[in-house]
């Protein structure tokens, strides 16, 4: 393989590695954002569940705890 061709292949390999790293970084960032959103919603639900308990609203309590359990399973 001549020097120019080798250099071109080498440069292409570096670009491919950078692209993969960028894609991986995007996935990682999305995972962090998803987890942050789930934690935020979990905290909201905890407050709403407490409110439903205070108001003795059984229907609302059951509705909220179902969603809370779904979120909790995603976080573990």
Buried (B, 14 or more C-beta within 10 A) or exposed (E): EEEEEEEEEEEEEEEEEEEEEEEEEEEEEEEEEEEEEBEEBBEBBEEBBEEBEEEEEEEBBEBBBEBBEEBEEEEE
